[in-house]
Amino acid sequence: MQALGAAGIAAPSPSRKRILMLGGTGFLGPATVEAALVRGHQLTLFNRGRTRPGLFPDLEKLTGDRDPRKGEGLKALAGRQWDAVIDNSGYYPRMVGASAKLLARAVKQYVFISSISAYAEDSEEGADETARLATIADPTIEQMGPDFAYFGALKALCERAAAEAMPGHVTVVRPGYIVGPDDPSGRFTYWPVRVDRGGEILAPGEPADPIQFIDVRDLGAWLVKVVEDGTTGVFNATGPEKRLGMGELLAACQRATATKGALTWVSADFLDKQKIELPIWAAYWGKTRGSHTRRVARALHAGLRFRQYDATVKDTLAWYKTQGPDGRVKLAGPTPEQEAALLAAWRRDAPTSPAPGR
């Protein structure tokens, strides 16, 4: 795993914190650990020891399960004290509630990593943290459902479970797409890799369609700052700071490679009729008009900073190429054959004039 730098964090913190990480070896976890170590904090990782157990061999590691009903459960956490806990592995309210209740007297701050998906809808443009949250008929369900349909509502319930266990001491962070080097999802990575391959590239929607994401290194660094400052409350965490269009992102992908390729912009209406989803992007109309326009003023005020998106694109492509064919993540998005078929259909069926906006 390559070292993950943290934007805006270059020197040890004057106040060393004892931080418990619930997880710590997936994607966001290592970036947060790296940022905390740069700042001189003391880390303890609690997880099942299954995901990349060789990471961070010098750190204290406690083995257990988020589900107190399984194995040793949370027993390894009993009787210990930390300044803060960062929970980036909580998905079900019963388990988050169990962790928060156990740690209520053991930590001063509970940082829960939720999701932008916790909101009920994406149609409202420029929504902030006060937007209505998603709900679910059965709050006790412990599965994500078809196409992760329950994910957002479960995250919202996890937020509530943490807040009820530690009122006034919880920080809820709702990231958008978390991207960058080491990303296992293959979503954002699809775009720099696709542009690097060259040829005719299917570009979705319009160049001005907004797009939001956050570099995992920037999010990890900010989570450490949140702990250092003792910041509580609810925060959207996605970027960049200023509005970014899909065309600008693809231009950054072109700048990152000598293999430019040619962009063919295909309308959102056509893609919707084809039942095709392109990674990260969402149509800038209807139910998804507000997907990539969330306000992040609160987080900016609390110290969140974003590196240039060109750096994220360049670093992601470079990381992908270092993995080797056998170690590379599976990219999201259409296969080359599917993309070629879509482009052929677009050339055949495209209207001679732009479709009206929705």
C-alpha positions as CSV (number, residue, x, y, z in Angstrom):
1,M,0.0,0.0,0.0
2,Q,1.4,3.4,-0.9
3,A,1.7,6.1,1.7
4,L,-1.3,8.3,1.8
5,G,-0.5,11.9,2.3
6,A,-2.9,14.3,4.0
7,A,-3.7,17.7,2.6
8,G,-3.0,20.5,5.0
9,I,-1.4,18.3,7.7
10,A,2.4,18.4,7.8
11,A,3.5,18.7,11.4
12,P,2.8,16.9,14.7
13,S,-0.2,18.1,16.8
14,P,0.7,20.0,19.9
15,S,-1.9,17.9,21.8
16,R,-1.5,14.2,21.4
17,K,-4.8,12.3,21.3
18,R,-5.6,8.6,22.0
19,I,-7.8,7.6,19.1
20,L,-9.7,4.3,18.7
21,M,-10.5,3.3,15.2
22,L,-13.4,0.9,14.6
23,G,-12.1,-0.7,11.4
24,G,-9.0,1.0,10.1
25,T,-7.7,-1.3,7.4
26,G,-10.2,-0.8,4.5
27,F,-10.1,2.4,2.5
28,L,-10.9,5.4,4.6
29,G,-9.5,3.8,7.7
30,P,-5.8,3.6,6.5
31,A,-6.0,7.2,5.1
32,T,-7.2,8.4,8.6
33,V,-4.6,6.3,10.4
34,E,-1.8,7.8,8.2
35,A,-3.0,11.3,8.9
36,A,-3.2,10.7,12.6
37,L,0.3,9.2,12.7
38,V,1.7,12.2,10.9
39,R,0.2,14.3,13.6
40,G,1.7,12.2,16.4
41,H,-1.4,10.7,17.8
42,Q,-1.7,7.3,19.5
43,L,-3.9,4.8,17.6
44,T,-5.7,1.6,18.5
45,L,-7.4,-0.4,15.8
46,F,-10.4,-2.6,16.6
47,N,-11.6,-5.0,13.9
48,R,-12.0,-8.7,13.0
49,G,-8.5,-9.0,11.7
50,R,-9.7,-10.1,8.3
51,T,-9.1,-7.2,6.0
52,R,-5.4,-6.5,5.2
53,P,-4.3,-7.6,8.7
54,G,-0.7,-6.9,7.8
55,L,-1.3,-3.1,7.7
56,F,0.2,-1.0,10.5
57,P,2.2,-3.8,12.3
58,D,3.4,-1.3,15.0
59,L,0.0,-0.2,16.1
60,E,-2.1,-1.7,19.0
61,K,-4.8,-4.0,17.5
62,L,-7.8,-5.4,19.3
63,T,-9.7,-8.2,17.8
64,G,-13.5,-8.5,18.0
65,D,-16.7,-8.1,16.2
66,R,-19.0,-5.1,15.8
67,D,-21.9,-7.5,16.5
68,P,-21.9,-8.2,20.2
69,R,-23.7,-11.4,19.5
70,K,-20.8,-12.9,17.6
71,G,-17.7,-14.4,19.1
72,E,-16.0,-12.1,21.6
73,G,-18.0,-9.2,20.3
74,L,-16.9,-5.9,21.8
75,K,-15.3,-7.4,24.9
76,A,-11.8,-6.2,23.9
77,L,-13.0,-2.6,24.3
78,A,-14.2,-2.9,27.9
79,G,-12.3,-1.2,30.6
80,R,-10.3,1.0,28.3
81,Q,-10.1,4.8,27.8
82,W,-9.5,6.9,24.7
83,D,-10.0,10.6,23.8
84,A,-12.1,9.8,20.8
85,V,-13.4,7.0,18.6
86,I,-13.7,7.2,14.8
87,D,-16.3,4.7,13.6
88,N,-16.1,4.1,9.8
89,S,-17.4,0.6,9.9
90,G,-20.9,1.0,11.3
91,Y,-23.8,0.1,9.0
92,Y,-26.5,-1.3,11.3
93,P,-28.1,0.8,14.1
94,R,-28.1,-2.1,16.6
95,M,-24.3,-2.5,16.3
96,V,-23.5,1.2,16.3
97,G,-25.7,1.6,19.3
98,A,-23.9,-1.2,21.1
99,S,-20.5,0.4,20.4
100,A,-21.6,3.9,21.4
101,K,-23.2,2.7,24.6
102,L,-20.2,0.7,25.6
103,L,-17.8,3.6,24.8
104,A,-20.0,6.4,26.3
105,R,-17.8,6.6,29.4
106,A,-14.6,5.6,27.7
107,V,-14.3,8.4,25.1
108,K,-15.1,12.1,25.0
109,Q,-16.1,12.1,21.3
110,Y,-17.7,9.7,18.9
111,V,-17.1,10.4,15.3
112,F,-19.5,8.5,13.1
113,I,-18.9,8.2,9.3
114,S,-22.3,8.3,7.7
115,S,-23.1,9.1,4.1
116,I,-24.7,11.6,1.8
117,S,-27.1,8.7,1.0
118,A,-28.6,9.3,4.4
119,Y,-30.8,12.0,2.9
120,A,-34.3,11.1,1.7
121,E,-34.0,12.5,-1.8
122,D,-31.6,14.1,-4.2
123,S,-33.9,16.3,-6.2
124,E,-33.3,19.5,-4.1
125,E,-30.4,21.5,-5.4
126,G,-28.0,23.0,-2.9
127,A,-29.4,21.2,0.1
128,D,-27.6,21.4,3.4
129,E,-27.5,19.3,6.6
130,T,-31.1,20.1,7.5
131,A,-32.5,18.2,4.6
132,R,-34.9,15.4,5.4
133,L,-33.4,12.0,6.1
134,A,-34.2,8.7,4.6
135,T,-36.5,6.3,6.5
136,I,-37.2,2.6,6.3
137,A,-40.3,0.6,7.3
138,D,-38.4,-1.9,9.4
139,P,-35.6,-0.2,11.4
140,T,-34.4,-3.5,12.7
141,I,-33.5,-4.9,9.3
142,E,-29.9,-5.9,8.9
143,Q,-29.3,-6.2,5.2
144,M,-28.7,-3.6,2.5
145,G,-31.5,-4.8,0.3
146,P,-31.6,-4.9,-3.5
147,D,-29.1,-2.4,-5.1
148,F,-28.3,-1.2,-1.5
149,A,-31.7,0.4,-1.3
150,Y,-31.7,0.4,2.5
151,F,-28.1,1.7,2.9
152,G,-29.0,5.4,3.3
153,A,-31.9,4.9,5.8
154,L,-29.7,2.5,7.9
155,K,-27.0,5.1,8.0
156,A,-29.5,7.7,9.2
157,L,-30.6,5.3,11.9
158,C,-27.0,4.6,12.9
159,E,-26.5,8.4,13.4
160,R,-29.5,8.4,15.7
161,A,-28.2,5.4,17.7
162,A,-24.9,7.1,18.3
163,A,-26.5,10.4,19.3
164,E,-28.9,8.7,21.7
165,A,-26.0,6.9,23.4
166,M,-23.7,10.0,23.6
167,P,-25.8,13.2,23.3
168,G,-23.7,16.2,22.6
169,H,-20.6,14.3,22.0
170,V,-21.2,12.9,18.5
171,T,-19.8,14.1,15.2
172,V,-21.7,12.9,12.2
173,V,-19.8,13.1,8.9
174,R,-21.8,12.5,5.7
175,P,-19.3,12.1,2.8
176,G,-20.1,11.9,-0.8
177,Y,-18.2,9.6,-3.1
178,I,-14.8,8.9,-1.4
179,V,-12.2,8.5,-4.1
180,G,-8.5,8.4,-4.7
181,P,-5.6,6.0,-4.4
182,D,-6.5,2.6,-2.9
183,D,-10.2,3.0,-3.8
184,P,-11.6,-0.6,-4.0
185,S,-14.9,0.5,-5.7
186,G,-13.5,1.2,-9.2
187,R,-16.0,4.0,-9.6
188,F,-14.1,7.3,-9.8
189,T,-11.1,5.3,-11.0
190,Y,-13.0,4.4,-14.1
191,W,-12.7,7.8,-15.6
192,P,-8.9,8.5,-15.5
193,V,-8.4,4.9,-16.6
194,R,-10.9,5.1,-19.4
195,V,-9.4,8.4,-20.7
196,D,-6.0,6.9,-20.5
197,R,-7.1,4.0,-22.7
198,G,-7.9,6.5,-25.5
199,G,-10.3,6.2,-28.4
200,E,-13.8,7.5,-28.5
201,I,-15.0,8.1,-24.9
202,L,-18.7,8.2,-23.9
203,A,-19.1,11.3,-21.8
204,P,-22.5,11.4,-19.9
205,G,-24.9,14.3,-19.9
206,E,-23.6,17.8,-20.4
207,P,-20.1,19.2,-19.6
208,A,-21.6,21.5,-17.0
209,D,-23.4,18.8,-15.1
210,P,-22.2,19.1,-11.5
211,I,-20.0,16.4,-9.9
212,Q,-19.0,16.1,-6.2
213,F,-16.5,13.8,-4.5
214,I,-13.8,13.9,-1.8
215,D,-10.3,12.6,-1.9
216,V,-9.9,10.0,0.8
217,R,-6.7,11.7,2.0
218,D,-8.5,15.0,2.5
219,L,-11.3,13.3,4.4
220,G,-8.9,11.3,6.6
221,A,-7.0,14.5,7.4
222,W,-10.1,16.3,8.3
223,L,-11.4,13.6,10.6
224,V,-8.2,13.9,12.6
225,K,-8.7,17.7,12.8
226,V,-12.2,17.1,14.0
227,V,-10.8,15.0,16.8
228,E,-8.1,17.5,17.6
229,D,-10.5,20.4,17.8
230,G,-13.3,18.4,19.6
231,T,-15.7,19.4,16.9
232,T,-19.2,18.0,17.2
233,G,-22.4,18.3,15.1
234,V,-23.5,17.1,11.6
235,F,-21.4,17.8,8.5
236,N,-21.7,17.1,4.8
237,A,-18.2,16.2,3.5
238,T,-17.9,16.3,-0.2
239,G,-16.1,18.6,-2.7
240,P,-14.5,20.3,-4.3
241,E,-15.0,23.7,-2.6
242,K,-16.3,25.3,-5.8
243,R,-18.7,23.8,-8.2
244,L,-17.1,21.4,-10.7
245,G,-18.6,20.2,-14.0
246,M,-18.2,16.7,-15.5
247,G,-16.5,18.3,-18.4
248,E,-13.8,19.8,-16.1
249,L,-13.3,16.5,-14.4
250,L,-12.8,14.7,-17.8
251,A,-10.4,17.5,-18.9
252,A,-8.4,16.8,-15.8
253,C,-8.3,13.1,-16.8
254,Q,-7.0,14.2,-20.2
255,R,-4.3,16.3,-18.6
256,A,-3.2,13.3,-16.6
257,T,-2.4,11.2,-19.6
258,A,-0.8,11.6,-23.1
259,T,-3.5,9.3,-24.5
260,K,-6.2,12.0,-24.8
261,G,-9.1,10.2,-26.5
262,A,-12.1,12.0,-28.0
263,L,-15.2,12.8,-25.9
264,T,-18.6,12.1,-27.3
265,W,-21.3,13.7,-25.0
266,V,-24.4,11.5,-24.8
267,S,-27.6,13.0,-23.3
268,A,-28.9,12.0,-19.9
269,D,-32.2,11.3,-21.5
270,F,-30.7,8.7,-23.9
271,L,-28.8,7.1,-21.1
272,D,-31.9,6.9,-18.9
273,K,-33.8,5.1,-21.7
274,Q,-30.9,2.7,-22.1
275,K,-31.0,2.0,-18.3
276,I,-27.3,2.7,-18.2
277,E,-25.5,4.3,-15.2
278,L,-22.1,5.8,-15.5
279,P,-19.9,5.8,-12.5
280,I,-20.1,8.8,-10.1
281,W,-22.1,11.0,-12.5
282,A,-25.8,11.5,-12.0
283,A,-28.3,13.2,-14.4
284,Y,-28.8,16.9,-13.7
285,W,-32.6,16.7,-13.7
286,G,-35.5,15.1,-11.9
287,K,-34.9,13.0,-8.9
288,T,-31.1,13.3,-9.1
289,R,-30.8,17.0,-9.8
290,G,-29.3,17.8,-6.4
291,S,-27.1,14.7,-6.1
292,H,-23.9,16.6,-6.7
293,T,-24.8,20.0,-5.3
294,R,-24.7,19.4,-1.5
295,R,-23.6,22.4,0.6
296,V,-20.5,21.9,2.6
297,A,-20.2,25.3,4.3
298,R,-20.3,23.8,7.8
299,A,-17.4,21.5,7.1
300,L,-15.4,24.2,5.5
301,H,-15.9,26.4,8.6
302,A,-14.7,23.4,10.7
303,G,-11.5,23.2,8.7
304,L,-12.2,20.8,5.8
305,R,-9.8,21.5,2.9
306,F,-9.6,20.0,-0.6
307,R,-6.6,19.4,-2.7
308,Q,-6.8,20.2,-6.4
309,Y,-8.9,17.6,-8.2
310,D,-6.2,17.3,-10.9
311,A,-4.0,15.8,-8.1
312,T,-6.6,13.3,-7.2
313,V,-7.0,12.3,-10.8
314,K,-3.3,12.0,-11.5
315,D,-2.6,10.1,-8.2
316,T,-5.5,7.7,-8.8
317,L,-4.3,6.8,-12.3
318,A,-0.8,6.3,-11.1
319,W,-1.9,4.1,-8.2
320,Y,-4.0,2.0,-10.5
321,K,-1.1,1.4,-12.8
322,T,1.2,0.2,-10.0
323,Q,-1.2,-2.6,-9.0
324,G,-0.4,-4.9,-11.9
325,P,-3.1,-6.9,-13.9
326,D,-3.7,-9.3,-11.0
327,G,-4.0,-6.7,-8.3
328,R,-6.1,-4.1,-10.0
329,V,-9.6,-3.3,-8.7
330,K,-12.5,-4.2,-11.0
331,L,-13.6,-1.0,-12.6
332,A,-17.2,0.1,-12.5
333,G,-18.9,1.3,-15.6
334,P,-19.5,-0.2,-19.0
335,T,-17.1,-2.6,-20.6
336,P,-15.4,-1.5,-23.8
337,E,-17.8,-3.6,-25.8
338,Q,-20.8,-2.1,-24.0
339,E,-19.5,1.4,-24.4
340,A,-19.0,0.9,-28.2
341,A,-22.5,-0.4,-28.5
342,L,-23.9,2.6,-26.7
343,L,-22.0,5.0,-28.8
344,A,-23.2,3.3,-32.0
345,A,-26.8,3.5,-30.7
346,W,-26.3,7.1,-29.9
347,R,-25.1,8.0,-33.3
348,R,-28.0,6.1,-34.8
349,D,-30.7,7.4,-32.6
350,A,-29.5,10.8,-31.4
351,P,-31.9,13.7,-32.0
352,T,-30.8,16.3,-34.4
353,S,-31.5,19.0,-31.8
354,P,-31.0,18.9,-28.0
355,A,-33.7,17.3,-25.9
356,P,-35.6,19.8,-23.7
357,G,-34.4,20.0,-20.1
358,R,-36.3,18.2,-17.4
